[in-house]
Amino acid sequence: MKLLPLRQKKAHMMEIQVNGGDVSAKVDYARSLLEKQVPVANVFAQDEMIDVIGVNKGHGEKGVTSRWHTKKLPRKTHKGLRKVACIGAWHPARVAYSVARSGQKGYHHRTEINKKIYRVGAGIHKEGGKLVKNNASTETDMTDKAITPMGGFPHYGEVKNDFLMINGCCIGTKKRVLTLRKSLITHTKRKALKKANFKWIDTSSKFGHGCFQTPKEKRVFMGPLAASSYHAVW
């Protein structure tokens, strides 16, 4: 947990089922992994399809208009207009499950399937006594830059560990724990079998209209600033 940009100190715990072989083989395999790190590169590979399991963003107690997107009633409706006008007939004398009702919106356990891995990136590490952080470089863009954009990821910070770059969005809010698993189906579609080949990765600031890819590029363009010269003189 010390390596992550989180406030909490206690590590997350999760129970994972071990499959394959008899009971003794499973126990031996589990014991061989005790107190050892399992790098993400040993589990997933590039161009693989995975599933993302997590809890989506919570919105608390909501009415039918926000929760089920029902049509609002006319403006002059008695006792409110963000309601369902009729929740059912007299008989059967109960409300059907298909009728929109108010209640909890969000913070539900969900599974999103078929997320393609575009890159399995290595974290910032030392190699031969030199700090290596060019995990956002490509074959056509050899710029020495990290995957963290200028100013960091909004509401997260810097990514210094190994990471996965996947297609599309992730479930839940920033810093929420996710479970990644291998796909349960055999993929035959062209979209799933296509190889990912990136020519350039954008690392400009995500807090505004960022136009610089690296701090070095910004210094070259902006020139010496008053603050930097003041500190130099001081």
Stockholm file with secondary structure:
# STOCKHOLM 1.0

chainA/1-234         MKLLPLRQKKAHMMEIQVNGGDVSAKVDYARSLLEKQVPVANVFAQDEMIDVIGVNKGHGEKGVTSRWHTKKLPRKTHKGLRKVACIGAWHPARVAYSVARSGQKGYHHRTEINKKIYRVGAGIHKEGGKLVKNNASTETDMTDKAITPMGGFPHYGEVKNDFLMINGCCIGTKKRVLTLRKSLITHTKRKALKKANFKWIDTSSKFGHGCFQTPKEKRVFMGPLAASSYHAVW
#=GR chainA/1-234 SS CTTSSCSCCSCCCCCCCCCSSCHHHHHHHHHHTTTCCCCGGGTCCTTCEEEEEEECCCCEEECHHHHHCCCCCCTTCTTCSSSCSCCCCSSSSSCCTTSCCCEEESCCEEEEEEEEEEEEECCSEEETTEEECCTTCCSSCCCCCCSSCTTCBTTTBCCCSCEEEESSCCSSSTTCCCEEEECSSCCCSHHHHCCCCCSCCCCSCTTTTCCCSSHHHHHHHHCSCHHHHHHHHC
#=GC SS_cons         CTTSSCSCCSCCCCCCCCCSSCHHHHHHHHHHTTTCCCCGGGTCCTTCEEEEEEECCCCEEECHHHHHCCCCCCTTCTTCSSSCSCCCCSSSSSCCTTSCCCEEESCCEEEEEEEEEEEEECCSEEETTEEECCTTCCSSCCCCCCSSCTTCBTTTBCCCSCEEEESSCCSSSTTCCCEEEECSSCCCSHHHHCCCCCSCCCCSCTTTTCCCSSHHHHHHHHCSCHHHHHHHHC
//
